[in-house]
């Protein structure tokens, strides 16, 4: 049987970056407390007001299966997980997320805004946990069919500032500063290696200024997004 989602991926090849031929895929990345969720909501509202069909989503947890996986990987009650176990649980969430949420919305020509994607796995489970990043990436890319965001926005913030914004912390937020410093360095390294698809912004800048900068970065891609249209779950 022919997979109906392959055309949007332009026949992905293992190990080769794949960008959707329809729709616009945007990932917001960064450390804890950097404002990803705030900017995701603002972008959703801004682009929806302009007539674009927008699917706002997040990882982990934006599918029924993912919700169970999110509870396992983030709840302090889970306790200690083997590093590889944690990486595989995140990869499973990503596989379900891409299959059930991201690809269908892109196939409808929508703008998909995800709060975290593969880079978070590479930064947290790779650099943060000190696993071999290439091995973690191979699993994550396979799980997501090599699908890459057209634009990845890295909201950069010192871990000391970001972690101070939380009263209670989940399993990942509760890691030490050295862990979160490795995570930050990893995000910046990935962005530096692919400037055509990354935008790094100072998370301490005014919220409106950050939103404007992200929208400006998306403009070259928005022509391939449908408007006006309705994408299920965009409200």
mmCIF file of the C-alpha atoms, coordinates in Angstrom:
data_MODEL
# 
_entry.id   MODEL 
# 
loop_
_atom_site.group_PDB 
_atom_site.id 
_atom_site.type_symbol 
_atom_site.label_atom_id 
_atom_site.label_alt_id 
_atom_site.label_comp_id 
_atom_site.label_asym_id 
_atom_site.label_entity_id 
_atom_site.label_seq_id 
_atom_site.pdbx_PDB_ins_code 
_atom_site.Cartn_x 
_atom_site.Cartn_y 
_atom_site.Cartn_z 
_atom_site.occupancy 
_atom_site.B_iso_or_equiv 
_atom_site.pdbx_formal_charge 
_atom_site.auth_seq_id 
_atom_site.auth_comp_id 
_atom_site.auth_asym_id 
_atom_site.auth_atom_id 
_atom_site.pdbx_PDB_model_num 
ATOM 1   C CA . UNK A 1 1   ? 0.000  0.000  0.000  1.00 0.00 ? 1   UNK A CA 1 
ATOM 2   C CA . UNK A 1 2   ? 1.282  3.475  -0.867 1.00 0.00 ? 2   UNK A CA 1 
ATOM 3   C CA . UNK A 1 3   ? 1.813  5.685  2.164  1.00 0.00 ? 3   UNK A CA 1 
ATOM 4   C CA . UNK A 1 4   ? -0.329 8.844  1.636  1.00 0.00 ? 4   UNK A CA 1 
ATOM 5   C CA . UNK A 1 5   ? 2.079  10.931 3.722  1.00 0.00 ? 5   UNK A CA 1 
ATOM 6   C CA . UNK A 1 6   ? 5.163  10.275 1.589  1.00 0.00 ? 6   UNK A CA 1 
ATOM 7   C CA . UNK A 1 7   ? 4.417  13.037 -0.969 1.00 0.00 ? 7   UNK A CA 1 
ATOM 8   C CA . UNK A 1 8   ? 4.580  15.726 1.723  1.00 0.00 ? 8   UNK A CA 1 
ATOM 9   C CA . UNK A 1 9   ? 8.005  14.352 2.666  1.00 0.00 ? 9   UNK A CA 1 
ATOM 10  C CA . UNK A 1 10  ? 9.231  14.254 -0.916 1.00 0.00 ? 10  UNK A CA 1 
ATOM 11  C CA . UNK A 1 11  ? 10.328 10.598 -0.663 1.00 0.00 ? 11  UNK A CA 1 
ATOM 12  C CA . UNK A 1 12  ? 12.558 10.751 2.448  1.00 0.00 ? 12  UNK A CA 1 
ATOM 13  C CA . UNK A 1 13  ? 15.838 8.847  2.287  1.00 0.00 ? 13  UNK A CA 1 
ATOM 14  C CA . UNK A 1 14  ? 17.442 7.470  5.446  1.00 0.00 ? 14  UNK A CA 1 
ATOM 15  C CA . UNK A 1 15  ? 20.096 9.834  6.752  1.00 0.00 ? 15  UNK A CA 1 
ATOM 16  C CA . UNK A 1 16  ? 19.161 12.648 4.368  1.00 0.00 ? 16  UNK A CA 1 
ATOM 17  C CA . UNK A 1 17  ? 17.432 15.766 5.763  1.00 0.00 ? 17  UNK A CA 1 
ATOM 18  C CA . UNK A 1 18  ? 13.843 16.010 4.548  1.00 0.00 ? 18  UNK A CA 1 
ATOM 19  C CA . UNK A 1 19  ? 11.749 19.186 4.418  1.00 0.00 ? 19  UNK A CA 1 
ATOM 20  C CA . UNK A 1 20  ? 8.023  19.041 3.799  1.00 0.00 ? 20  UNK A CA 1 
ATOM 21  C CA . UNK A 1 21  ? 6.987  20.033 0.287  1.00 0.00 ? 21  UNK A CA 1 
ATOM 22  C CA . UNK A 1 22  ? 3.680  21.378 1.621  1.00 0.00 ? 22  UNK A CA 1 
ATOM 23  C CA . UNK A 1 23  ? 2.965  23.477 4.672  1.00 0.00 ? 23  UNK A CA 1 
ATOM 24  C CA . UNK A 1 24  ? 5.524  25.095 6.963  1.00 0.00 ? 24  UNK A CA 1 
ATOM 25  C CA . UNK A 1 25  ? 7.119  23.277 9.893  1.00 0.00 ? 25  UNK A CA 1 
ATOM 26  C CA . UNK A 1 26  ? 8.528  25.426 12.710 1.00 0.00 ? 26  UNK A CA 1 
ATOM 27  C CA . UNK A 1 27  ? 10.186 24.227 15.913 1.00 0.00 ? 27  UNK A CA 1 
ATOM 28  C CA . UNK A 1 28  ? 10.822 26.354 18.984 1.00 0.00 ? 28  UNK A CA 1 
ATOM 29  C CA . UNK A 1 29  ? 13.763 25.145 21.038 1.00 0.00 ? 29  UNK A CA 1 
ATOM 30  C CA . UNK A 1 30  ? 15.729 26.295 24.051 1.00 0.00 ? 30  UNK A CA 1 
ATOM 31  C CA . UNK A 1 31  ? 16.400 25.630 27.684 1.00 0.00 ? 31  UNK A CA 1 
ATOM 32  C CA . UNK A 1 32  ? 14.030 25.752 30.618 1.00 0.00 ? 32  UNK A CA 1 
ATOM 33  C CA . UNK A 1 33  ? 12.154 29.004 31.143 1.00 0.00 ? 33  UNK A CA 1 
ATOM 34  C CA . UNK A 1 34  ? 13.211 30.493 27.812 1.00 0.00 ? 34  UNK A CA 1 
ATOM 35  C CA . UNK A 1 35  ? 9.661  31.383 26.751 1.00 0.00 ? 35  UNK A CA 1 
ATOM 36  C CA . UNK A 1 36  ? 8.975  28.732 24.102 1.00 0.00 ? 36  UNK A CA 1 
ATOM 37  C CA . UNK A 1 37  ? 5.387  28.179 25.157 1.00 0.00 ? 37  UNK A CA 1 
ATOM 38  C CA . UNK A 1 38  ? 4.681  31.914 25.288 1.00 0.00 ? 38  UNK A CA 1 
ATOM 39  C CA . UNK A 1 39  ? 6.117  32.483 21.832 1.00 0.00 ? 39  UNK A CA 1 
ATOM 40  C CA . UNK A 1 40  ? 4.323  29.439 20.424 1.00 0.00 ? 40  UNK A CA 1 
ATOM 41  C CA . UNK A 1 41  ? 0.976  30.840 21.537 1.00 0.00 ? 41  UNK A CA 1 
ATOM 42  C CA . UNK A 1 42  ? 1.794  34.324 20.254 1.00 0.00 ? 42  UNK A CA 1 
ATOM 43  C CA . UNK A 1 43  ? 2.862  32.960 16.881 1.00 0.00 ? 43  UNK A CA 1 
ATOM 44  C CA . UNK A 1 44  ? -0.302 30.881 16.673 1.00 0.00 ? 44  UNK A CA 1 
ATOM 45  C CA . UNK A 1 45  ? -2.447 33.936 17.325 1.00 0.00 ? 45  UNK A CA 1 
ATOM 46  C CA . UNK A 1 46  ? -0.473 36.191 14.968 1.00 0.00 ? 46  UNK A CA 1 
ATOM 47  C CA . UNK A 1 47  ? -0.467 33.773 12.022 1.00 0.00 ? 47  UNK A CA 1 
ATOM 48  C CA . UNK A 1 48  ? -4.077 32.714 12.563 1.00 0.00 ? 48  UNK A CA 1 
ATOM 49  C CA . UNK A 1 49  ? -5.087 36.376 12.457 1.00 0.00 ? 49  UNK A CA 1 
ATOM 50  C CA . UNK A 1 50  ? -3.293 36.662 9.119  1.00 0.00 ? 50  UNK A CA 1 
ATOM 51  C CA . UNK A 1 51  ? -5.414 33.820 7.745  1.00 0.00 ? 51  UNK A CA 1 
ATOM 52  C CA . UNK A 1 52  ? -2.982 30.910 7.975  1.00 0.00 ? 52  UNK A CA 1 
ATOM 53  C CA . UNK A 1 53  ? -4.109 27.471 9.094  1.00 0.00 ? 53  UNK A CA 1 
ATOM 54  C CA . UNK A 1 54  ? -2.014 26.856 12.194 1.00 0.00 ? 54  UNK A CA 1 
ATOM 55  C CA . UNK A 1 55  ? -1.541 23.695 14.248 1.00 0.00 ? 55  UNK A CA 1 
ATOM 56  C CA . UNK A 1 56  ? -0.005 24.482 17.636 1.00 0.00 ? 56  UNK A CA 1 
ATOM 57  C CA . UNK A 1 57  ? 1.557  21.416 19.234 1.00 0.00 ? 57  UNK A CA 1 
ATOM 58  C CA . UNK A 1 58  ? 4.283  20.298 21.602 1.00 0.00 ? 58  UNK A CA 1 
ATOM 59  C CA . UNK A 1 59  ? 6.585  17.482 22.651 1.00 0.00 ? 59  UNK A CA 1 
ATOM 60  C CA . UNK A 1 60  ? 6.381  15.363 24.614 1.00 0.00 ? 60  UNK A CA 1 
ATOM 61  C CA . UNK A 1 61  ? 2.731  14.546 25.070 1.00 0.00 ? 61  UNK A CA 1 
ATOM 62  C CA . UNK A 1 62  ? 0.449  15.881 22.327 1.00 0.00 ? 62  UNK A CA 1 
ATOM 63  C CA . UNK A 1 63  ? -1.059 12.505 21.445 1.00 0.00 ? 63  UNK A CA 1 
ATOM 64  C CA . UNK A 1 64  ? -2.874 10.017 23.698 1.00 0.00 ? 64  UNK A CA 1 
ATOM 65  C CA . UNK A 1 65  ? 0.163  7.727  23.696 1.00 0.00 ? 65  UNK A CA 1 
ATOM 66  C CA . UNK A 1 66  ? 2.472  10.704 24.115 1.00 0.00 ? 66  UNK A CA 1 
ATOM 67  C CA . UNK A 1 67  ? 0.587  11.865 27.206 1.00 0.00 ? 67  UNK A CA 1 
ATOM 68  C CA . UNK A 1 68  ? 1.446  8.596  28.949 1.00 0.00 ? 68  UNK A CA 1 
ATOM 69  C CA . UNK A 1 69  ? 5.056  8.845  27.816 1.00 0.00 ? 69  UNK A CA 1 
ATOM 70  C CA . UNK A 1 70  ? 5.253  12.460 29.046 1.00 0.00 ? 70  UNK A CA 1 
ATOM 71  C CA . UNK A 1 71  ? 4.099  11.403 32.491 1.00 0.00 ? 71  UNK A CA 1 
ATOM 72  C CA . UNK A 1 72  ? 6.805  8.739  32.630 1.00 0.00 ? 72  UNK A CA 1 
ATOM 73  C CA . UNK A 1 73  ? 9.715  10.895 31.468 1.00 0.00 ? 73  UNK A CA 1 
ATOM 74  C CA . UNK A 1 74  ? 8.832  14.064 33.399 1.00 0.00 ? 74  UNK A CA 1 
ATOM 75  C CA . UNK A 1 75  ? 7.213  12.975 36.649 1.00 0.00 ? 75  UNK A CA 1 
ATOM 76  C CA . UNK A 1 76  ? 9.598  13.018 39.637 1.00 0.00 ? 76  UNK A CA 1 
ATOM 77  C CA . UNK A 1 77  ? 7.717  9.928  40.821 1.00 0.00 ? 77  UNK A CA 1 
ATOM 78  C CA . UNK A 1 78  ? 9.307  7.955  37.985 1.00 0.00 ? 78  UNK A CA 1 
ATOM 79  C CA . UNK A 1 79  ? 12.669 8.240  39.680 1.00 0.00 ? 79  UNK A CA 1 
ATOM 80  C CA . UNK A 1 80  ? 15.847 7.320  37.859 1.00 0.00 ? 80  UNK A CA 1 
ATOM 81  C CA . UNK A 1 81  ? 15.665 5.995  34.306 1.00 0.00 ? 81  UNK A CA 1 
ATOM 82  C CA . UNK A 1 82  ? 18.545 4.504  32.377 1.00 0.00 ? 82  UNK A CA 1 
ATOM 83  C CA . UNK A 1 83  ? 19.755 7.156  29.932 1.00 0.00 ? 83  UNK A CA 1 
ATOM 84  C CA . UNK A 1 84  ? 19.033 4.962  26.906 1.00 0.00 ? 84  UNK A CA 1 
ATOM 85  C CA . UNK A 1 85  ? 15.563 4.144  28.221 1.00 0.00 ? 85  UNK A CA 1 
ATOM 86  C CA . UNK A 1 86  ? 14.803 7.840  28.539 1.00 0.00 ? 86  UNK A CA 1 
ATOM 87  C CA . UNK A 1 87  ? 16.065 8.554  25.011 1.00 0.00 ? 87  UNK A CA 1 
ATOM 88  C CA . UNK A 1 88  ? 13.948 5.749  23.556 1.00 0.00 ? 88  UNK A CA 1 
ATOM 89  C CA . UNK A 1 89  ? 10.814 6.947  25.352 1.00 0.00 ? 89  UNK A CA 1 
ATOM 90  C CA . UNK A 1 90  ? 11.300 10.419 23.890 1.00 0.00 ? 90  UNK A CA 1 
ATOM 91  C CA . UNK A 1 91  ? 11.864 8.879  20.449 1.00 0.00 ? 91  UNK A CA 1 
ATOM 92  C CA . UNK A 1 92  ? 8.608  6.916  20.754 1.00 0.00 ? 92  UNK A CA 1 
ATOM 93  C CA . UNK A 1 93  ? 6.744  10.115 21.590 1.00 0.00 ? 93  UNK A CA 1 
ATOM 94  C CA . UNK A 1 94  ? 8.249  11.804 18.537 1.00 0.00 ? 94  UNK A CA 1 
ATOM 95  C CA . UNK A 1 95  ? 7.322  8.945  16.218 1.00 0.00 ? 95  UNK A CA 1 
ATOM 96  C CA . UNK A 1 96  ? 3.681  9.073  17.324 1.00 0.00 ? 96  UNK A CA 1 
ATOM 97  C CA . UNK A 1 97  ? 3.643  12.877 17.221 1.00 0.00 ? 97  UNK A CA 1 
ATOM 98  C CA . UNK A 1 98  ? 4.988  13.112 13.674 1.00 0.00 ? 98  UNK A CA 1 
ATOM 99  C CA . UNK A 1 99  ? 2.692  10.357 12.408 1.00 0.00 ? 99  UNK A CA 1 
ATOM 100 C CA . UNK A 1 100 ? -0.526 11.524 14.078 1.00 0.00 ? 100 UNK A CA 1 
ATOM 101 C CA . UNK A 1 101 ? -0.137 15.307 14.294 1.00 0.00 ? 101 UNK A CA 1 
ATOM 102 C CA . UNK A 1 102 ? 2.698  16.886 12.320 1.00 0.00 ? 102 UNK A CA 1 
ATOM 103 C CA . UNK A 1 103 ? 2.547  15.142 8.941  1.00 0.00 ? 103 UNK A CA 1 
ATOM 104 C CA . UNK A 1 104 ? -1.266 15.253 8.595  1.00 0.00 ? 104 UNK A CA 1 
ATOM 105 C CA . UNK A 1 105 ? -1.284 19.009 9.320  1.00 0.00 ? 105 UNK A CA 1 
ATOM 106 C CA . UNK A 1 106 ? 1.545  19.637 6.849  1.00 0.00 ? 106 UNK A CA 1 
ATOM 107 C CA . UNK A 1 107 ? -0.228 17.527 4.239  1.00 0.00 ? 107 UNK A CA 1 
ATOM 108 C CA . UNK A 1 108 ? -3.201 19.886 4.579  1.00 0.00 ? 108 UNK A CA 1 
ATOM 109 C CA . UNK A 1 109 ? -0.888 22.802 3.861  1.00 0.00 ? 109 UNK A CA 1 
ATOM 110 C CA . UNK A 1 110 ? -0.887 24.199 7.382  1.00 0.00 ? 110 UNK A CA 1 
ATOM 111 C CA . UNK A 1 111 ? 1.709  25.891 9.539  1.00 0.00 ? 111 UNK A CA 1 
ATOM 112 C CA . UNK A 1 112 ? 2.842  23.528 12.289 1.00 0.00 ? 112 UNK A CA 1 
ATOM 113 C CA . UNK A 1 113 ? 4.358  25.165 15.369 1.00 0.00 ? 113 UNK A CA 1 
ATOM 114 C CA . UNK A 1 114 ? 5.914  22.690 17.776 1.00 0.00 ? 114 UNK A CA 1 
ATOM 115 C CA . UNK A 1 115 ? 7.234  23.514 21.221 1.00 0.00 ? 115 UNK A CA 1 
ATOM 116 C CA . UNK A 1 116 ? 10.304 21.171 21.154 1.00 0.00 ? 116 UNK A CA 1 
ATOM 117 C CA . UNK A 1 117 ? 11.309 18.620 18.545 1.00 0.00 ? 117 UNK A CA 1 
ATOM 118 C CA . UNK A 1 118 ? 14.355 16.458 17.714 1.00 0.00 ? 118 UNK A CA 1 
ATOM 119 C CA . UNK A 1 119 ? 16.904 19.060 18.813 1.00 0.00 ? 119 UNK A CA 1 
ATOM 120 C CA . UNK A 1 120 ? 15.649 18.769 22.375 1.00 0.00 ? 120 UNK A CA 1 
ATOM 121 C CA . UNK A 1 121 ? 16.417 15.061 22.361 1.00 0.00 ? 121 UNK A CA 1 
ATOM 122 C CA . UNK A 1 122 ? 19.891 15.710 20.991 1.00 0.00 ? 122 UNK A CA 1 
ATOM 123 C CA . UNK A 1 123 ? 20.534 18.442 23.558 1.00 0.00 ? 123 UNK A CA 1 
ATOM 124 C CA . UNK A 1 124 ? 19.002 16.819 26.631 1.00 0.00 ? 124 UNK A CA 1 
ATOM 125 C CA . UNK A 1 125 ? 19.416 13.088 26.096 1.00 0.00 ? 125 UNK A CA 1 
ATOM 126 C CA . UNK A 1 126 ? 22.559 13.412 23.974 1.00 0.00 ? 126 UNK A CA 1 
ATOM 127 C CA . UNK A 1 127 ? 24.692 16.245 25.340 1.00 0.00 ? 127 UNK A CA 1 
ATOM 128 C CA . UNK A 1 128 ? 22.922 16.497 28.698 1.00 0.00 ? 128 UNK A CA 1 
ATOM 129 C CA . UNK A 1 129 ? 23.003 12.792 29.530 1.00 0.00 ? 129 UNK A CA 1 
ATOM 130 C CA . UNK A 1 130 ? 26.395 12.399 27.837 1.00 0.00 ? 130 UNK A CA 1 
ATOM 131 C CA . UNK A 1 131 ? 25.142 9.713  25.462 1.00 0.00 ? 131 UNK A CA 1 
ATOM 132 C CA . UNK A 1 132 ? 26.750 9.479  22.024 1.00 0.00 ? 132 UNK A CA 1 
ATOM 133 C CA . UNK A 1 133 ? 24.890 12.222 20.169 1.00 0.00 ? 133 UNK A CA 1 
ATOM 134 C CA . UNK A 1 134 ? 25.249 10.518 16.780 1.00 0.00 ? 134 UNK A CA 1 
ATOM 135 C CA . UNK A 1 135 ? 23.566 7.388  18.125 1.00 0.00 ? 135 UNK A CA 1 
ATOM 136 C CA . UNK A 1 136 ? 20.744 9.365  19.729 1.00 0.00 ? 136 UNK A CA 1 
ATOM 137 C CA . UNK A 1 137 ? 20.269 11.299 16.498 1.00 0.00 ? 137 UNK A CA 1 
ATOM 138 C CA . UNK A 1 138 ? 20.083 8.134  14.401 1.00 0.00 ? 138 UNK A CA 1 
ATOM 139 C CA . UNK A 1 139 ? 17.190 6.856  16.538 1.00 0.00 ? 139 UNK A CA 1 
ATOM 140 C CA . UNK A 1 140 ? 15.394 10.229 16.637 1.00 0.00 ? 140 UNK A CA 1 
ATOM 141 C CA . UNK A 1 141 ? 15.724 10.812 12.889 1.00 0.00 ? 141 UNK A CA 1 
ATOM 142 C CA . UNK A 1 142 ? 14.432 7.323  12.125 1.00 0.00 ? 142 UNK A CA 1 
ATOM 143 C CA . UNK A 1 143 ? 11.483 7.875  14.482 1.00 0.00 ? 143 UNK A CA 1 
ATOM 144 C CA . UNK A 1 144 ? 10.579 11.137 12.725 1.00 0.00 ? 144 UNK A CA 1 
ATOM 145 C CA . UNK A 1 145 ? 11.162 9.935  9.141  1.00 0.00 ? 145 UNK A CA 1 
ATOM 146 C CA . UNK A 1 146 ? 14.081 12.394 8.814  1.00 0.00 ? 146 UNK A CA 1 
ATOM 147 C CA . UNK A 1 147 ? 11.550 15.250 8.816  1.00 0.00 ? 147 UNK A CA 1 
ATOM 148 C CA . UNK A 1 148 ? 13.267 18.576 9.615  1.00 0.00 ? 148 UNK A CA 1 
ATOM 149 C CA . UNK A 1 149 ? 11.660 21.910 10.465 1.00 0.00 ? 149 UNK A CA 1 
ATOM 150 C CA . UNK A 1 150 ? 11.933 24.585 7.788  1.00 0.00 ? 150 UNK A CA 1 
ATOM 151 C CA . UNK A 1 151 ? 12.883 26.939 10.618 1.00 0.00 ? 151 UNK A CA 1 
ATOM 152 C CA . UNK A 1 152 ? 14.106 26.138 14.123 1.00 0.00 ? 152 UNK A CA 1 
ATOM 153 C CA . UNK A 1 153 ? 14.000 29.044 16.566 1.00 0.00 ? 153 UNK A CA 1 
ATOM 154 C CA . UNK A 1 154 ? 16.411 28.775 19.494 1.00 0.00 ? 154 UNK A CA 1 
ATOM 155 C CA . UNK A 1 155 ? 15.456 31.016 22.399 1.00 0.00 ? 155 UNK A CA 1 
ATOM 156 C CA . UNK A 1 156 ? 18.745 31.407 24.201 1.00 0.00 ? 156 UNK A CA 1 
ATOM 157 C CA . UNK A 1 157 ? 18.898 32.002 27.939 1.00 0.00 ? 157 UNK A CA 1 
ATOM 158 C CA . UNK A 1 158 ? 21.414 31.269 30.690 1.00 0.00 ? 158 UNK A CA 1 
ATOM 159 C CA . UNK A 1 159 ? 20.267 28.234 32.708 1.00 0.00 ? 159 UNK A CA 1 
ATOM 160 C CA . UNK A 1 160 ? 20.614 30.184 35.957 1.00 0.00 ? 160 UNK A CA 1 
ATOM 161 C CA . UNK A 1 161 ? 17.986 32.655 34.730 1.00 0.00 ? 161 UNK A CA 1 
ATOM 162 C CA . UNK A 1 162 ? 15.630 30.120 33.184 1.00 0.00 ? 162 UNK A CA 1 
ATOM 163 C CA . UNK A 1 163 ? 15.529 27.674 36.068 1.00 0.00 ? 163 UNK A CA 1 
ATOM 164 C CA . UNK A 1 164 ? 14.825 30.513 38.462 1.00 0.00 ? 164 UNK A CA 1 
ATOM 165 C CA . UNK A 1 165 ? 11.413 30.960 36.833 1.00 0.00 ? 165 UNK A CA 1 
ATOM 166 C CA . UNK A 1 166 ? 10.064 27.699 38.283 1.00 0.00 ? 166 UNK A CA 1 
ATOM 167 C CA . UNK A 1 167 ? 8.798  26.968 41.776 1.00 0.00 ? 167 UNK A CA 1 
ATOM 168 C CA . UNK A 1 168 ? 8.430  23.226 41.252 1.00 0.00 ? 168 UNK A CA 1 
ATOM 169 C CA . UNK A 1 169 ? 10.604 21.198 38.862 1.00 0.00 ? 169 UNK A CA 1 
ATOM 170 C CA . UNK A 1 170 ? 10.026 18.034 36.858 1.00 0.00 ? 170 UNK A CA 1 
ATOM 171 C CA . UNK A 1 171 ? 12.629 15.281 36.371 1.00 0.00 ? 171 UNK A CA 1 
ATOM 172 C CA . UNK A 1 172 ? 14.496 17.211 33.669 1.00 0.00 ? 172 UNK A CA 1 
ATOM 173 C CA . UNK A 1 173 ? 14.249 20.667 35.211 1.00 0.00 ? 173 UNK A CA 1 
ATOM 174 C CA . UNK A 1 174 ? 15.595 19.197 38.447 1.00 0.00 ? 174 UNK A CA 1 
ATOM 175 C CA . UNK A 1 175 ? 18.964 18.294 36.900 1.00 0.00 ? 175 UNK A CA 1 
ATOM 176 C CA . UNK A 1 176 ? 22.020 20.283 37.972 1.00 0.00 ? 176 UNK A CA 1 
ATOM 177 C CA . UNK A 1 177 ? 23.424 23.413 36.334 1.00 0.00 ? 177 UNK A CA 1 
ATOM 178 C CA . UNK A 1 178 ? 26.195 21.536 34.533 1.00 0.00 ? 178 UNK A CA 1 
ATOM 179 C CA . UNK A 1 179 ? 23.548 19.423 32.788 1.00 0.00 ? 179 UNK A CA 1 
ATOM 180 C CA . UNK A 1 180 ? 21.621 22.496 31.657 1.00 0.00 ? 180 UNK A CA 1 
ATOM 181 C CA . UNK A 1 181 ? 24.784 24.275 30.548 1.00 0.00 ? 181 UNK A CA 1 
ATOM 182 C CA . UNK A 1 182 ? 25.607 21.330 28.284 1.00 0.00 ? 182 UNK A CA 1 
ATOM 183 C CA . UNK A 1 183 ? 22.062 21.517 26.914 1.00 0.00 ? 183 UNK A CA 1 
ATOM 184 C CA . UNK A 1 184 ? 22.412 25.217 26.126 1.00 0.00 ? 184 UNK A CA 1 
ATOM 185 C CA . UNK A 1 185 ? 25.782 24.717 24.442 1.00 0.00 ? 185 UNK A CA 1 
ATOM 186 C CA . UNK A 1 186 ? 24.312 21.926 22.321 1.00 0.00 ? 186 UNK A CA 1 
ATOM 187 C CA . UNK A 1 187 ? 21.441 24.086 21.045 1.00 0.00 ? 187 UNK A CA 1 
ATOM 188 C CA . UNK A 1 188 ? 23.864 26.845 20.076 1.00 0.00 ? 188 UNK A CA 1 
ATOM 189 C CA . UNK A 1 189 ? 26.200 24.375 18.370 1.00 0.00 ? 189 UNK A CA 1 
ATOM 190 C CA . UNK A 1 190 ? 23.375 22.930 16.260 1.00 0.00 ? 190 UNK A CA 1 
ATOM 191 C CA . UNK A 1 191 ? 22.213 26.400 15.276 1.00 0.00 ? 191 UNK A CA 1 
ATOM 192 C CA . UNK A 1 192 ? 25.727 27.444 14.309 1.00 0.00 ? 192 UNK A CA 1 
ATOM 193 C CA . UNK A 1 193 ? 26.126 24.409 12.084 1.00 0.00 ? 193 UNK A CA 1 
ATOM 194 C CA . UNK A 1 194 ? 23.022 25.159 9.973  1.00 0.00 ? 194 UNK A CA 1 
ATOM 195 C CA . UNK A 1 195 ? 22.375 28.929 9.861  1.00 0.00 ? 195 UNK A CA 1 
ATOM 196 C CA . UNK A 1 196 ? 20.051 28.571 6.850  1.00 0.00 ? 196 UNK A CA 1 
ATOM 197 C CA . UNK A 1 197 ? 17.445 26.788 8.986  1.00 0.00 ? 197 UNK A CA 1 
ATOM 198 C CA . UNK A 1 198 ? 18.056 28.261 12.444 1.00 0.00 ? 198 UNK A CA 1 
ATOM 199 C CA . UNK A 1 199 ? 17.352 31.568 14.135 1.00 0.00 ? 199 UNK A CA 1 
ATOM 200 C CA . UNK A 1 200 ? 18.931 32.272 17.534 1.00 0.00 ? 200 UNK A CA 1 
ATOM 201 C CA . UNK A 1 201 ? 17.217 34.952 19.614 1.00 0.00 ? 201 UNK A CA 1 
ATOM 202 C CA . UNK A 1 202 ? 17.958 36.399 23.029 1.00 0.00 ? 202 UNK A CA 1 
ATOM 203 C CA . UNK A 1 203 ? 15.156 35.136 25.272 1.00 0.00 ? 203 UNK A CA 1 
ATOM 204 C CA . UNK A 1 204 ? 15.635 38.177 27.515 1.00 0.00 ? 204 UNK A CA 1 
ATOM 205 C CA . UNK A 1 205 ? 14.465 40.537 24.763 1.00 0.00 ? 205 UNK A CA 1 
ATOM 206 C CA . UNK A 1 206 ? 10.930 42.028 24.922 1.00 0.00 ? 206 UNK A CA 1 
ATOM 207 C CA . UNK A 1 207 ? 8.287  39.431 24.104 1.00 0.00 ? 207 UNK A CA 1 
ATOM 208 C CA . UNK A 1 208 ? 6.808  41.411 21.190 1.00 0.00 ? 208 UNK A CA 1 
ATOM 209 C CA . UNK A 1 209 ? 10.257 41.967 19.690 1.00 0.00 ? 209 UNK A CA 1 
ATOM 210 C CA . UNK A 1 210 ? 10.949 38.224 19.743 1.00 0.00 ? 210 UNK A CA 1 
ATOM 211 C CA . UNK A 1 211 ? 7.619  37.448 18.077 1.00 0.00 ? 211 UNK A CA 1 
ATOM 212 C CA . UNK A 1 212 ? 8.289  39.985 15.323 1.00 0.00 ? 212 UNK A CA 1 
ATOM 213 C CA . UNK A 1 213 ? 11.730 38.499 14.664 1.00 0.00 ? 213 UNK A CA 1 
ATOM 214 C CA . UNK A 1 214 ? 10.317 34.977 14.369 1.00 0.00 ? 214 UNK A CA 1 
ATOM 215 C CA . UNK A 1 215 ? 7.567  36.053 11.970 1.00 0.00 ? 215 UNK A CA 1 
ATOM 216 C CA . UNK A 1 216 ? 10.162 37.838 9.833  1.00 0.00 ? 216 UNK A CA 1 
ATOM 217 C CA . UNK A 1 217 ? 12.190 34.620 9.663  1.00 0.00 ? 217 UNK A CA 1 
ATOM 218 C CA . UNK A 1 218 ? 9.119  32.646 8.566  1.00 0.00 ? 218 UNK A CA 1 
ATOM 219 C CA . UNK A 1 219 ? 8.038  34.991 5.776  1.00 0.00 ? 219 UNK A CA 1 
ATOM 220 C CA . UNK A 1 220 ? 10.078 33.306 3.020  1.00 0.00 ? 220 UNK A CA 1 
ATOM 221 C CA . UNK A 1 221 ? 8.329  29.991 3.763  1.00 0.00 ? 221 UNK A CA 1 
ATOM 222 C CA . UNK A 1 222 ? 4.750  31.071 4.346  1.00 0.00 ? 222 UNK A CA 1 
ATOM 223 C CA . UNK A 1 223 ? 3.918  31.128 0.633  1.00 0.00 ? 223 UNK A CA 1 
ATOM 224 C CA . UNK A 1 224 ? 3.724  27.324 0.726  1.00 0.00 ? 224 UNK A CA 1 
ATOM 225 C CA . UNK A 1 225 ? 1.189  27.381 3.575  1.00 0.00 ? 225 UNK A CA 1 
ATOM 226 C CA . UNK A 1 226 ? -2.500 27.366 2.856  1.00 0.00 ? 226 UNK A CA 1 
ATOM 227 C CA . UNK A 1 227 ? -4.718 30.323 3.773  1.00 0.00 ? 227 UNK A CA 1 
ATOM 228 C CA . UNK A 1 228 ? -7.435 30.807 4.637  1.00 0.00 ? 228 UNK A CA 1 
ATOM 229 C CA . UNK A 1 229 ? -8.160 27.281 5.902  1.00 0.00 ? 229 UNK A CA 1 
ATOM 230 C CA . UNK A 1 230 ? -9.069 25.437 9.039  1.00 0.00 ? 230 UNK A CA 1 
ATOM 231 C CA . UNK A 1 231 ? -6.732 22.888 10.577 1.00 0.00 ? 231 UNK A CA 1 
ATOM 232 C CA . UNK A 1 232 ? -8.208 20.624 13.202 1.00 0.00 ? 232 UNK A CA 1 
ATOM 233 C CA . UNK A 1 233 ? -6.884 21.488 16.649 1.00 0.00 ? 233 UNK A CA 1 
ATOM 234 C CA . UNK A 1 234 ? -5.657 24.957 15.711 1.00 0.00 ? 234 UNK A CA 1 
ATOM 235 C CA . UNK A 1 235 ? -8.013 26.746 18.080 1.00 0.00 ? 235 UNK A CA 1 
# 
